[in-house]
């Protein structure tokens, strides 16, 4: 016996309906607490589809216990039945915090009146063949695949595309480690970086902050998972001086999209495994992955060994390793040393150092040439790493790695007094440290390598003795 059902395409705003709306979940978002003078309210948003053409957004309102319970029962790919739904008009032009859908109504479900049930695809209430039909919709792209940007398109893009939206068809190259941190307002937040590629290029950074997106991404398999992403947000990364991709509350990821372009990319991805891994695009600058899971870096070298190994890495590849060494040159307190790089906040061009704490756009015709406060600065420090076997000059301590070491961002670092900079320097200068590095051949000379510091900390002497003797 099947249940009394109404299709998404038959929904109209301004009424409450008792028949059940049944659909496949194609997007879910983290539960949110909306504080107000009348008390706390919790909301949980889903996007569902019940045909190749019809999609709708659903919001569940109620107490924390109710919303968290609903959230725990549902995942992307679940079949849900929702009863006693109130319909309100969707926002003209779409909601900036929810995916674009075809339904002109927003489905509202309250804890007191609404009901939700999760169905197995073979549940008798679904009727013959309906569960299987809904399950197949999970692979249907949520937008025109032909309008997707390629990796090469994005990497060639300028800062003018910052915060614009785009559709992408990409393969998963690497799923990074989940990173948990505390925000300025004291909340715990999480971030995950995924590296993607297609036939035009590789090493495209995809960033996500929503826990539901992150849990979904953990199921993706490198070189086997193909993604169609609708309404991804392009963001200008000042450290990489290029565009990255960010998932937002409007983005929908379709895994293994059922289209010819997706099947062709899957064949390419499978053939690229082993060849593409750790490869840097021809003509592009090597970009170390600062979100690498450090626990998986097991190779330990001394300086002499690292020099020998890096001279043989091979074109287009990189090496991650651990050094137990000390900073023998760490010049962060000299007025004659530049320790920042960045881009102009107006034109995107390079900025140059004018004085100890002042950087200006190098383009004299730029309107932002005299406004240092508008610039995007990143740490870019050259250091020398040494041990008893030798030294490596011009190792790069940049971006997040430097922020972690100093415990502050560039803006705060620039305001430190000279004596404070000297105190920070002597916390590490000539002290034994455990340094995680990433090395890649120089573009100008393949027999030499650029060394990037991924993470550094003061070393435990017992660990140094054990590790270095084992190495």
C-alpha positions in Angstrom: 0.0 0.0 0.0 1.5 3.4 -1.0 1.0 6.6 1.0 -1.0 9.6 -0.2 1.6 11.7 -1.9 1.9 15.2 -3.5 4.7 16.0 -6.0 7.0 19.0 -5.6 5.8 20.3 -9.0 2.2 20.6 -7.6 3.1 22.7 -4.5 1.9 26.3 -4.3 2.6 28.8 -1.5 0.2 30.0 1.2 -1.3 26.7 2.3 -0.6 23.8 4.6 -0.8 20.3 3.1 -1.5 17.0 4.8 -0.4 14.7 2.0 3.2 13.5 2.2 6.0 15.1 0.1 8.5 12.4 -0.7 11.9 13.1 -2.1 15.6 12.3 -2.2 18.0 14.4 -0.1 20.6 16.0 -2.4 21.9 18.6 0.1 21.8 19.0 3.9 23.2 21.7 6.1 24.4 22.0 9.7 21.7 22.7 12.3 21.8 26.3 13.4 20.8 28.1 16.6 18.9 31.3 16.0 18.9 33.3 19.2 16.2 35.9 19.7 14.5 37.8 22.6 11.7 35.2 22.6 14.2 32.4 23.2 16.4 30.0 21.2 15.1 28.4 18.0 16.9 25.8 16.0 16.6 25.2 12.2 17.8 22.5 9.9 17.7 22.8 6.1 17.5 20.1 3.4 17.2 20.2 -0.4 15.1 17.4 -1.9 14.2 16.2 -5.4 11.5 13.9 -6.6 12.0 14.0 -10.3 14.6 15.0 -12.8 13.0 18.4 -13.0 11.7 19.3 -9.5 13.6 20.3 -6.4 12.7 22.1 -3.2 14.2 23.5 0.0 12.8 22.3 3.4 13.4 23.9 6.8 12.7 22.1 10.1 12.1 24.4 13.1 12.0 23.5 16.7 13.9 22.8 19.9 17.6 21.8 19.8 16.7 18.2 20.7 14.2 17.9 17.8 16.4 19.5 15.2 19.5 17.5 16.2 17.5 14.3 16.2 16.2 15.0 12.7 19.7 15.8 11.5 21.1 12.5 12.9 18.6 10.5 10.9 19.2 11.9 7.5 22.2 12.0 5.1 22.7 12.9 1.5 21.0 10.1 -0.5 18.2 9.4 2.1 14.6 9.1 0.9 12.4 11.2 3.2 8.6 11.6 3.6 7.5 14.9 5.1 3.9 15.4 6.3 2.0 18.5 7.5 4.1 21.0 5.6 3.4 24.7 5.5 4.3 26.4 2.3 5.7 30.0 2.1 6.7 31.9 -1.0 10.4 31.4 -2.0 12.5 34.6 -2.0 12.5 36.3 -5.4 15.8 35.4 -7.2 16.4 32.7 -4.6 17.7 32.6 -1.0 21.4 33.5 -0.7 21.8 30.9 2.0 20.0 28.0 0.3 20.5 26.2 -3.1 18.6 27.4 -6.1 15.5 25.2 -6.7 12.7 24.9 -9.1 9.9 25.0 -6.5 8.3 28.4 -6.0 7.4 27.4 -2.4 9.7 27.0 0.6 8.6 24.0 2.7 8.4 24.8 6.5 8.0 22.0 9.1 7.5 22.7 12.8 8.3 20.4 15.7 4.7 20.6 16.9 2.8 19.9 13.7 5.1 18.4 11.1 6.4 14.8 10.7 9.3 13.3 8.9 10.2 9.7 8.1 13.2 8.1 6.5 12.4 5.3 4.0 14.4 2.4 2.8 14.2 2.3 -1.0 12.1 -0.9 -0.8 9.7 0.4 1.8 6.1 -0.8 1.0 4.7 2.8 1.4 6.7 4.0 -1.5 4.9 1.9 -4.0 6.4 -0.4 -6.7 9.7 1.0 -8.2 9.4 4.4 -6.7 12.3 3.9 -4.2 14.7 2.8 -6.9 13.6 5.7 -9.2 14.3 8.2 -6.4 17.7 6.6 -5.6 18.8 7.0 -9.2 18.2 10.8 -9.0 21.3 11.1 -6.7 23.5 11.0 -9.8 21.6 13.6 -11.8 23.6 16.9 -12.1 21.9 19.9 -10.5 22.7 22.2 -13.4 24.0 22.4 -17.0 27.3 20.4 -17.1 28.2 22.1 -20.4 28.5 25.4 -18.7 31.1 24.2 -16.2 34.4 25.9 -15.8 37.6 23.9 -16.2 40.5 23.8 -13.8 42.5 25.7 -16.4 39.8 28.4 -16.6 39.8 28.9 -12.9 43.6 29.0 -12.6 43.8 31.6 -15.3 41.2 33.7 -13.6 41.9 37.1 -12.0 40.9 38.6 -8.7 38.0 40.2 -10.5 36.2 36.8 -10.2 36.5 36.9 -6.4 33.1 35.8 -4.8 31.6 34.9 -8.2 29.8 31.5 -8.6 30.4 28.8 -11.1 29.6 25.2 -11.9 32.5 22.7 -12.0 33.0 19.1 -13.2 36.1 17.7 -11.5 37.8 14.5 -10.2 39.0 14.1 -6.7 42.8 14.1 -6.5 43.3 14.2 -2.7 41.1 14.5 0.4 43.0 16.3 3.1 42.8 16.0 6.9 40.0 17.7 8.8 41.2 20.7 10.7 39.5 22.0 13.9 40.1 25.4 15.2 38.4 28.1 17.4 36.9 31.2 15.9 37.4 34.7 17.2 34.0 34.6 18.9 34.9 31.4 20.7 33.1 28.8 18.5 34.6 25.6 17.4 34.8 25.4 13.6 36.1 22.8 11.1 37.6 23.0 7.7 38.5 20.4 5.0 40.6 20.9 1.9 40.1 18.7 -1.2 42.4 18.8 -4.2 40.7 18.3 -7.6 41.7 18.0 -11.2 40.3 17.5 -14.7 41.8 17.0 -18.2 43.0 20.6 -18.3 44.9 20.7 -15.1 45.3 19.6 -11.5 45.9 20.8 -7.9 42.7 22.9 -7.7 41.9 23.6 -4.0 38.3 23.0 -2.9 37.6 24.3 0.6 34.6 23.4 2.8 33.5 24.6 6.2 30.1 22.9 6.7 30.2 19.7 8.8 27.6 18.0 6.6 29.7 18.7 3.5 32.8 17.5 5.3 31.2 14.2 6.4 30.0 13.7 2.8 33.5 14.5 1.4 35.1 11.8 3.6 33.4 9.2 1.5 35.1 10.4 -1.7 37.8 8.2 -3.2 40.8 9.9 -5.0 41.0 9.2 -8.7 37.6 7.4 -8.5 35.1 10.0 -7.4 33.8 12.5 -9.9 32.0 15.7 -8.7 29.6 18.0 -10.4 29.4 21.1 -8.2 26.7 23.7 -8.8 27.0 27.2 -7.5 30.5 26.8 -6.1 32.1 30.1 -4.9 35.3 31.3 -6.5 37.6 33.0 -3.9 40.8 34.9 -4.4 43.6 33.4 -2.3 46.1 36.1 -1.5 48.8 33.6 -0.5 48.5 31.5 -3.7 47.8 34.7 -5.7 45.1 32.7 -7.5 41.5 31.5 -7.3 40.4 28.6 -5.1 36.9 27.0 -4.9 34.7 27.1 -1.8 31.5 25.2 -1.0 28.8 27.4 0.4 25.2 26.8 1.6 24.1 27.2 -2.0 26.5 24.6 -3.4 25.3 21.1 -4.3 27.8 18.3 -5.0 26.6 15.5 -7.3 28.8 12.4 -7.0 29.4 10.3 -10.2 27.2 12.5 -12.3 25.2 10.6 -14.9 26.4 12.4 -18.1 28.8 11.7 -20.9 31.2 14.4 -19.6 31.3 12.7 -16.2 32.0 9.3 -17.6 34.8 10.6 -19.8 36.4 12.3 -16.8 36.1 9.1 -14.8 38.0 7.2 -17.4 40.7 9.9 -17.5 40.9 10.0 -13.7 41.4 6.2 -13.4 44.2 6.3 -16.0 45.9 9.3 -14.3 46.2 7.5 -10.9 49.9 7.1 -10.1 50.9 9.5 -12.8 49.1 12.6 -11.6 49.7 11.9 -7.9 52.1 14.7 -6.4 52.5 16.2 -9.9 52.6 20.0 -10.3 51.1 21.4 -13.5 53.6 22.3 -16.2 54.4 25.9 -16.0 52.7 26.5 -12.6 54.3 27.3 -9.3 54.5 24.6 -6.7 51.9 25.1 -4.0 52.6 23.2 -0.7 49.6 21.7 1.0 49.6 23.3 4.5 46.7 21.1 5.6 48.6 17.8 5.0 48.1 15.3 7.7 51.5 15.5 9.4 51.1 12.1 11.1 51.4 10.6 7.7 54.8 12.2 7.0 57.2 9.4 8.1 60.4 10.1 6.1 63.2 11.6 8.3 66.4 13.0 6.8 69.3 15.0 8.0 70.3 18.1 5.9 72.9 16.2 3.9 70.5 13.4 3.0 67.7 15.9 2.1 70.0 17.7 -0.3 70.9 14.5 -2.0 67.3 13.2 -2.2 65.8 16.5 -3.4 68.3 16.7 -6.3 66.7 13.5 -7.6 63.0 14.2 -7.0 62.2 14.6 -10.7 60.4 17.2 -12.7 56.8 17.9 -11.5 57.0 16.0 -8.2 57.5 16.9 -4.6 58.7 15.3 -1.4 57.4 15.7 2.2 59.8 14.9 5.1 60.8 15.6 8.7 64.0 17.4 9.7 65.4 17.5 13.3 67.4 20.7 12.9 67.7 24.3 14.1 67.1 27.7 12.6 70.6 29.1 12.1 69.3 32.2 10.2 66.0 33.6 11.3 66.1 37.4 10.5 62.7 38.7 11.5 63.7 41.7 13.6 65.8 43.6 11.0 64.5 46.8 9.4 66.4 45.8 6.2 64.6 42.5 5.8 61.2 42.0 4.1 59.2 39.3 5.7 55.9 39.8 3.9 54.5 39.4 0.4 51.1 40.1 -0.9 48.8 41.6 -3.4 47.1 45.0 -3.7 43.6 45.2 -2.4 42.6 47.4 -5.3 44.2 46.0 -8.5 45.6 42.6 -7.4 49.2 43.6 -8.4 52.2 42.9 -6.2 53.0 45.2 -3.3 56.5 46.3 -2.3 58.0 47.3 1.0 58.5 51.0 1.5 59.5 51.0 5.1 59.6 48.7 8.2 55.8 48.4 8.4 54.5 50.0 5.2 53.8 48.3 1.9 52.5 50.0 -1.2 51.2 48.8 -4.6 54.0 48.6 -7.1 51.8 50.1 -9.8 52.0 53.9 -9.5 48.8 54.3 -11.6 46.8 52.2 -9.2 44.3 54.0 -6.9 45.5 51.9 -4.0 49.2 52.7 -4.4 49.1 54.8 -1.2 46.7 52.7 0.9 48.7 50.1 2.7 45.7 49.1 4.8 43.9 47.8 1.8 46.6 45.3 0.9 46.5 41.5 1.5 49.8 40.6 3.2 51.2 37.1 4.0 54.2 36.0 5.8 57.1 35.2 3.4 60.2 34.6 5.4 63.5 33.1 4.2 65.3 31.0 6.9 68.3 28.7 7.0 68.0 25.2 8.5 71.1 23.5 9.8 72.3 20.4 11.6 75.7 18.7 12.1 75.7 17.7 8.4 75.2 21.1 6.8 72.8 23.9 6.1 70.0 24.7 3.6 69.5 28.3 2.8 66.4 30.2 1.6 63.9 27.8 3.1 60.4 29.4 2.9 58.3 30.0 6.1 55.1 31.3 4.7 51.3 31.7 5.2 49.6 29.4 7.7 52.9 27.7 8.7 54.3 31.1 10.0 51.0 32.0 11.6 51.0 28.8 13.5 54.6 29.3 14.6 54.1 32.9 15.8 50.5 32.5 17.0 49.3 35.6 15.1 48.5 36.9 11.7 50.6 39.4 9.7 48.6 42.5 10.7 49.3 41.8 14.4 52.9 40.9 13.7 53.5 44.2 11.9 52.6 46.1 15.1 55.1 44.4 17.3 58.0 46.4 18.7 61.6 45.5 17.7 62.4 44.0 21.1 59.2 41.8 20.9 60.4 40.5 17.5 63.8 39.7 18.9 62.2 37.8 21.8 60.3 35.7 19.3 63.4 35.1 17.2 65.4 33.7 20.1 62.6 31.2 21.0 63.7 29.3 17.9 67.1 30.5 16.8 69.7 27.8 17.4 67.2 25.7 19.3 66.6 22.1 18.2 63.3 21.9 16.3 61.1 19.4 14.5 60.4 20.8 11.1 58.0 19.3 8.6 59.0 20.3 5.0 57.8 20.0 1.5 60.3 20.1 -1.3 60.0 20.5 -5.1 62.6 21.1 -7.9 63.2 24.6 -8.8 61.8 25.6 -12.2 65.0 27.2 -13.1 67.3 24.3 -12.1 65.8 20.9 -11.7 68.9 19.7 -9.7 68.0 22.0 -6.9 64.9 22.3 -4.7 62.7 24.9 -3.1 62.0 24.0 0.5 58.8 25.0 2.2 58.2 24.7 5.9 54.8 23.1 6.6 55.0 23.1 10.4 57.7 23.7 13.0 57.9 23.3 16.8 60.5 22.9 19.5 61.7 19.3 19.5 61.5 16.9 22.4 65.1 15.8 23.1 64.2 12.2 23.8 62.3 12.0 20.5 65.3 13.5 18.7 67.6 10.8 20.1 65.3 8.0 19.1 64.2 9.3 15.7 67.6 10.4 14.5 69.3 7.2 15.5 66.6 5.2 13.7 67.0 7.4 10.6 
